[in-house]
C-alpha cells in the first residue's frame, strides 16, 4: 500500500531535534510563508524557498521532500499558534469573554497576514488533513463546546451541533472578510460575536 501523499507533505522527512536544526526548520518555514505572500502559488518552489532561507537545496530536502511538505508545515504552524491563543478561553471568567478568546485570535491571524491566510485556506481545502492538524482542529471544537456549555451562555438543544455551527460561523465570516480585504480587526470581531450570540439565543429559544 502506498503512503498517503498528505502524510509525506505534512511531516518533515527528518525530524529536527537539536536547537540548531529547529532554528533551520523555522527559518525555512518562514521563508516559505514569505515566498507565498510575495509571489503566490506561481512563484512558490523549493528552490525559491531555499534561496530565501539562505540554505542549500540539499539542506531543505533533508526536512521537506517536496513543496507540499512546506505547505503542510505552514498550515500546522498557523493552526498550532491559533490553538495556543484560543486555550486562554478556558480561563476566562464569563462565557462571552471565553467566546471572545476564541474569536479574537482567528480574526488576528486572518487579517495580520491576509495574503498568506487566504493561500493557506485554499491549500487546506485542497488537501486532506494530517493527523496532528486534525487533532488541533478537534481541540478548537472542544474549546468551543466547553464555552457554550458554560452556565451563563444560552442553553442549546444539541450542544454538539451548536459547537459545529459556531465554528462554521466564525470561519465563514472571517474567511469572507479576508477575501474582501477587510482590515478592521475590532469591527470584524464584534460582528462575529454578534452573529454567534444571535445564533445561540435564537437556537435556545427554538426560533
N, C-alpha and C positions, 0 to 999 in steps of 0.2 A: 504494500500500500504506500502511495507517495505521501510525503509530508505536506501538511497544509501550507499553501503559499503565504497565508497571513501569519502563521507561526514563525516562518523564516523572516517575514517582513518586520514583525513587531519585536522580535527577540534578537539582541546582538549576537553575532556569530561567536564572539569571545566576551565573556562577562568580565567587565573591569572590576578589579579588587583593590589594587593599590591606589593611593591618593593621586599619584601622577596619571594613572590610567583613567581614573574617574574624571579628572580635570580635562584630559584629552577628549573623552567622550562628550563632556559638557560643552566644550568648545565646538566640536563637530556638530552637535545637535543645534546649537545656537546659530552656527554658520548656515545650516540647512534652513532654519527659520528665516534668516535674512535673505538668502537666495530666493526663497519662495515669495517673500514680500517685495523684493526688488525686481524680480524677473518673471514671476509666475511659473506655471507648470512648464511653459515652453523653454524657459531658461534653466530649469532645475535638472541638474545632473550630478553624479558623484564626483566628476572632475571639478565642476564649478564649486561644489561644497568643500572639497579638499583644498582647493586654492584659497577659498575664503577663510578656511580654518587655519591655513598655514601648515598643513600636514601633507605628507605624501599620500598618493592614492593607495599605496600598499598599506599604510597605517590605517586609513579609513576602512579599507576592506577587512582588516582584522576584526573590526567590530560590526560593520554594516555591509553585508554582501551585495546589496542592491539598493536602488532608490526607495523601494517600498519599506525597507528596514528603517531608513531615516524618517520616513513619514510616520511609521508606527511609533518610533521613539518620541517624535514630536507630539503626537496625539497623547501618548502616555504621560509625557511631561506636563502638558496642559491639564489633563484630567486629574493628575495627582496634585497639582497646585490648587486646582479648584476645590477638590475634596478636602484638602488641608485647611483651607479657609472656611469651608462650609461646616467643618466639625465644630466650630465655635457655636453653632446653633444649639448644641446640647446644653451649653452653659448659660444661655440667655434666660432672664427671669420670666418672660411672658411669651405666649405663643406668637404674637405678632412680631416681637423682637427676634424670635427664632426664625420666623419666616423671612425677615429682612436679612438675617445672617446667611440664609440660603440663596436669596435672590441677588444681593449686592455683589458677591464675587463673580457670579455668572455675568452680570452686566459689565463689571470692570474688565473681565477677561475678554469679552466680545469687543468692547469699544477701545480698549487700551492699544491693541494691535489689530485693528479691524481687518486689514487685508489678509493677515495670517489666519485669523479666526475663520474667515469665510472660506479660505482654501482648505483648512483642516476640516471644516464642516462637510465640505464636498467629499474629501477623502474618507471621512468617517462613514458617510452614507454609501460610498462606492465599495468599501471593503468590509468584510466581516470583522467583528471584534475579536481581539485576542483575549485569553483567559484573564490576564491581570487587569486590563482596561474594563472588561466586563464586570469583574468583582468591584472595581471602584465605582462604576455606574450603579450597581446594585446598592452600594453603600449610600450614594446620594438619594436613591429612592427610599432607603431605610430611614435616613435622616428626615426626609420629607414626611414619611409616615409617622415618625415619632413626634414631629412638630404638630401634625394635625390631630394627634391623639391627646394633646395637652387639654386639661380641663377648661381652660379659658378660650379654646377655639370652638367654632360652631361644630356640633356633633354631626358625623356623617353616617348615612345609612350603610355604606360599604367603604370602609376606610382604605382598603387596598386599591379599589377603583379610583377613589378620590386622590390618593397619592400619585397614581399614574397620570391622572388628568392634570394635576397641579404641575407635575414635571413637564408635561407636554405644553401647558400654557406658558410656563417660564421659558422653555426652549424656543417655542414658536414665536413668541413676541420678541425675544432678544435676537434671534436669528434674523427676523424680518427687519428689525431696527438696524442691524449691521448691514444688511443688503441695501438699505436706503441711505446709508452713510450718516446715521444719527451720531451725535457727539455728546449730547446732554445725558450724562450718566444718572444724575439725580432724578431728572424728569422721567427717564425710562424706568428706573427702579420703582418710582412712585406709581406709574401706570401699571406695571406688572403686579405690584402689591394689590392695587385696587381691583385688577381683574381676578386675581386669585381669591381675595376676600369676598368679592361679589359672587364668584362661583361657589365658594364654601357656604356662604349664607343662603344662597338660593337652593343648594342641594340639601342643606339642613332643614329648610322649610318645606321641602318637597315640591318646589316650583318647577 
